[in-house]
Amino acid sequence: MNTALFSQLQVFLAVARLRSFTGAARELGVSTSAVSQAIRQLEERLRVVLLTRTTRSVSLTDAGRRLVESAGPGLAQTLAAVDEASARPGETVGRLRLSVPQSAVRFVITPVLPPFRARHPRVEVEVVVEDRFVDIVAEGYDAGVRLSEAIERDMVLVRLTDEFRFVVVGAPSYLARHGTPERPEDLLAHECLTFRSQSTGALYAWELERGRRNWRVPVRGGVVTNDGALRIALAEQGAGLTYVFEPTVAEALRKGKLRRVLETYAPTVPGFFLYFPSRAQSSPALKAFVAVAKERAVSPGSA
């Protein structure tokens, strides 16, 4: 691969990942006009249109998507190999880009990143916190953190935490006014602070279980938000019941600001996992991160 083509592909992949010419220019340390010129030259070289540009947005064409999927991993490996070649014996050099949901930051990123950086100061880490489902290959990530049921089957999984529960909680003031639900179906008569499914956009049906029986309760309420912290804050103020990752409300439960309801129906999930495509296993930076994460990640149950 000649130098010009390599440079143009770097620019294209940055624009494709960030969906922004300005953002790519800032990341690469060049002008926006230089980014535009590189994309134009690459499209002329390949004789296809790779990006659809308007005054407000940038999106991939089908040809652009295919190029990201085919060239992106190979280019990342080439850059990693160049970085590794410059390393001293025993030193890890490279870049690591991670997609992490907000709920995992406290348990997986906060306790792991400081010791990782202390051991491997020449590894540049970018952590993108987002709760949507992410195609880590197409979007240029090295790895992601998710609950195991949200991970594609062809990914390599590394367990980072123990299992934990999802629980329904409410403030004592709310329960005093509206009563305590005793069965899953009782939730239909309560004000529930709800959120939408990331995959379908529909209101999420709260999942409960007891023994071998499972429930998906189509709860409703006057507030819908994808911000878990806001749902918890509103629940503490007595605005309704909410369905949460139990460790995120541990302090509120200890202080009596919230109470669990339907606890015998609380479902248990396997925990958080780091996941990545099998070809990424050769990345020294990722191997180093996995090693530190397995040592330092905090079990939600003990937080």
ChimeraX attribute file (.defattr): number of C-alpha atoms within 10 A of each C-alpha:
attribute: neighborCount
match mode: 1-to-1
recipient: residues
	/A:1	6
	/A:2	6
	/A:3	7
	/A:4	12
	/A:5	14
	/A:6	14
	/A:7	13
	/A:8	19
	/A:9	19
	/A:10	22
	/A:11	24
	/A:12	28
	/A:13	23
	/A:14	22
	/A:15	24
	/A:16	23
	/A:17	17
	/A:18	17
	/A:19	18
	/A:20	18
	/A:21	24
	/A:22	17
	/A:23	16
	/A:24	23
	/A:25	19
	/A:26	13
	/A:27	13
	/A:28	14
	/A:29	9
	/A:30	13
	/A:31	14
	/A:32	17
	/A:33	12
	/A:34	13
	/A:35	24
	/A:36	17
	/A:37	14
	/A:38	20
	/A:39	23
	/A:40	16
	/A:41	15
	/A:42	22
	/A:43	17
	/A:44	11
	/A:45	10
	/A:46	10
	/A:47	9
	/A:48	13
	/A:49	16
	/A:50	23
	/A:51	21
	/A:52	11
	/A:53	13
	/A:54	8
	/A:55	5
	/A:56	6
	/A:57	10
	/A:58	16
	/A:59	18
	/A:60	19
	/A:61	14
	/A:62	13
	/A:63	13
	/A:64	20
	/A:65	16
	/A:66	14
	/A:67	17
	/A:68	24
	/A:69	14
	/A:70	13
	/A:71	13
	/A:72	22
	/A:73	18
	/A:74	13
	/A:75	16
	/A:76	20
	/A:77	15
	/A:78	13
	/A:79	14
	/A:80	19
	/A:81	15
	/A:82	13
	/A:83	16
	/A:84	18
	/A:85	12
	/A:86	12
	/A:87	13
	/A:88	9
	/A:89	8
	/A:90	6
	/A:91	14
	/A:92	23
	/A:93	23
	/A:94	23
	/A:95	19
	/A:96	19
	/A:97	17
	/A:98	21
	/A:99	26
	/A:100	23
	/A:101	16
	/A:102	16
	/A:103	19
	/A:104	23
	/A:105	15
	/A:106	15
	/A:107	21
	/A:108	24
	/A:109	20
	/A:110	14
	/A:111	17
	/A:112	22
	/A:113	18
	/A:114	12
	/A:115	15
	/A:116	20
	/A:117	15
	/A:118	9
	/A:119	15
	/A:120	17
	/A:121	15
	/A:122	16
	/A:123	21
	/A:124	13
	/A:125	17
	/A:126	12
	/A:127	15
	/A:128	14
	/A:129	15
	/A:130	12
	/A:131	16
	/A:132	12
	/A:133	15
	/A:134	16
	/A:135	14
	/A:136	17
	/A:137	17
	/A:138	18
	/A:139	18
	/A:140	21
	/A:141	22
	/A:142	22
	/A:143	22
	/A:144	22
	/A:145	25
	/A:146	22
	/A:147	18
	/A:148	18
	/A:149	12
	/A:150	11
	/A:151	20
	/A:152	13
	/A:153	9
	/A:154	10
	/A:155	14
	/A:156	17
	/A:157	21
	/A:158	16
	/A:159	19
	/A:160	22
	/A:161	23
	/A:162	16
	/A:163	15
	/A:164	20
	/A:165	17
	/A:166	20
	/A:167	25
	/A:168	24
	/A:169	26
	/A:170	26
	/A:171	24
	/A:172	20
	/A:173	17
	/A:174	20
	/A:175	19
	/A:176	10
	/A:177	9
	/A:178	13
	/A:179	11
	/A:180	17
	/A:181	16
	/A:182	13
	/A:183	11
	/A:184	19
	/A:185	14
	/A:186	13
	/A:187	20
	/A:188	14
	/A:189	12
	/A:190	19
	/A:191	18
	/A:192	24
	/A:193	23
	/A:194	26
	/A:195	24
	/A:196	14
	/A:197	13
	/A:198	13
	/A:199	8
	/A:200	8
	/A:201	9
	/A:202	10
	/A:203	16
	/A:204	18
	/A:205	17
	/A:206	20
	/A:207	18
	/A:208	21
	/A:209	17
	/A:210	12
	/A:211	8
	/A:212	5
	/A:213	8
	/A:214	13
	/A:215	15
	/A:216	13
	/A:217	16
	/A:218	14
	/A:219	22
	/A:220	19
	/A:221	16
	/A:222	10
	/A:223	14
	/A:224	15
	/A:225	13
	/A:226	13
	/A:227	12
	/A:228	19
	/A:229	15
	/A:230	12
	/A:231	24
	/A:232	25
	/A:233	13
	/A:234	18
	/A:235	24
	/A:236	25
	/A:237	16
	/A:238	19
	/A:239	21
	/A:240	25
	/A:241	28
	/A:242	24
	/A:243	23
	/A:244	19
	/A:245	17
	/A:246	19
	/A:247	20
	/A:248	18
	/A:249	20
	/A:250	16
	/A:251	12
	/A:252	16
	/A:253	18
	/A:254	10
	/A:255	10
	/A:256	12
	/A:257	19
	/A:258	26
	/A:259	20
	/A:260	20
	/A:261	19
	/A:262	18
	/A:263	17
	/A:264	14
	/A:265	21
	/A:266	20
	/A:267	17
	/A:268	15
	/A:269	15
	/A:270	14
	/A:271	20
	/A:272	26
	/A:273	23
	/A:274	25
	/A:275	25
	/A:276	24
	/A:277	16
	/A:278	11
	/A:279	12
	/A:280	19
	/A:281	13
	/A:282	11
	/A:283	20
	/A:284	20
	/A:285	23
	/A:286	21
	/A:287	14
	/A:288	15
	/A:289	21
	/A:290	18
	/A:291	12
	/A:292	17
	/A:293	24
	/A:294	16
	/A:295	12
	/A:296	20
	/A:297	22
	/A:298	21
	/A:299	17
	/A:300	22
	/A:301	14
	/A:302	9
	/A:303	11
